[in-house]
Amino acid sequence: MNKLKIRPRARFPGRLDPAQVRHAFKTGLAAVLTLLLCTALDLKQGYWAVISAVIVMQANLGGSLAAGWSRVLGTGVGAVLGTASLYLFGSSPLSLGAALFTTILICAYMTFLHDSFRLAGITAAIVILMAPGSSGYFVLGLERFIEISLGVGAAMLVSFLVLPSRAGVGLRKGLARGQEELAALYERVVFGGLDGKRDEPGIERARNDFFKTRDRNRKLLAEAGREPLGLRRRNQILVSLVHFQDRLYEDIHSLDLAGKGFKPGGLQTWMEGEFRLLAKAASRGMRALGNGLLSNREGLDGVELVLALKEAEKGLLAMRKAKASAQYELDQAVHFFAFYFSLKEAAAEVAVMLPRLGRSNG
């Protein structure tokens, strides 16, 4: 008799993220402020302003500025083109089709309007669909623009003045997380290749974890650049770390491809000790970078990695003198040297970045 499979109950997190609580509070505050302004100004369609405030409010200042600019720009374009279509074709299906066609076409052609084309199209449609029984066409478009701009302005005001959150802070935390994930992926790839026990599902999970974090960090970097002060001088190292993690991942990917070609008792056994020594030093260095990002520790250096790199070079020289590669098939030599140079490159990258972060923290 088949046993019934009982699905485990979903577990709720033990605590709320303070950033989420802050975002929820600021969104509610922006909505209330917008509603009060709409009431004071007697805006009949004030709900569009409230909706805009909710949409625009992001977790950090840079994200709010980007969303606000996109919404205001899209609203302006949609209002102008919707009003023009009403003037030319009246309130009709032809007017709606013409407005949406021209709005999306112009937004697609103008690169700086790419992020606004949906909002522009929605605004144009609203202007035309609300035209019957409304005031003049120009007034109708202007009202929609004022309402939405009011909501955006209220959200910006709250973002600037109430518990402001900068994208650079989130980026620092995200990069620290990325370092931990890269170290985990690196260890699975290198030691799995040397042990001949590759954990393919584990490698794939670690790779996907890093990809998700990398995408979030790239978004945070773009948002930080849009903030009024941008990335402050102390945080300029974060830009270098975003590119550094991209390069480090490429080195790990090359290690992964090379390690797949290792065979038991292959050429890699000649330098297994040096490889493990270098890999452990590089892994510790990667985690030290992550800890340094969170704790602002000084004194980070790459001395251990420099010594491990020298040992690897000595091991390679001894192997060449023994003409060890001549005893193996060509594909084994190719995989060995690809693994060696990728391992060396990753370690050298970490050795250079450690003191740079240390100086930045100082």
Buried (B, 14 or more C-beta within 10 A) or exposed (E): EEEEEEEEEEEEEEEEEEBEEBBEEBBBBBBBBBBEBBEEEEBEBBBBBBBBBBBBBBBBBBBBBBBBBBBBBBBBBBBBBBBBBBEEBEBEEEBBEBBBBBBBEBBEEEEEBEBBBBBBBBBBBBBBEBBEEBEEBBEBBBBBBBBBBBBBBBBBBBBEEBBBBBBBBBBBBBBBBBBBBBBBBBBBBBBBBBEEEBBEEBBEBBBEBBEEBBEBBBBBBBBBBBBEEBBEEEBEBBBEBBEBBEEBBBBBBBBBBBBBBBBEEBBBBBBEEBBBBBBBBBBBBBBBBBBBBEEBBEEBEBEBBEBBBEBBEEBBEEBEEEEBBEEBEEEBBBBBBBBBBBBBBBBBBBBEBBBBBBEBBE
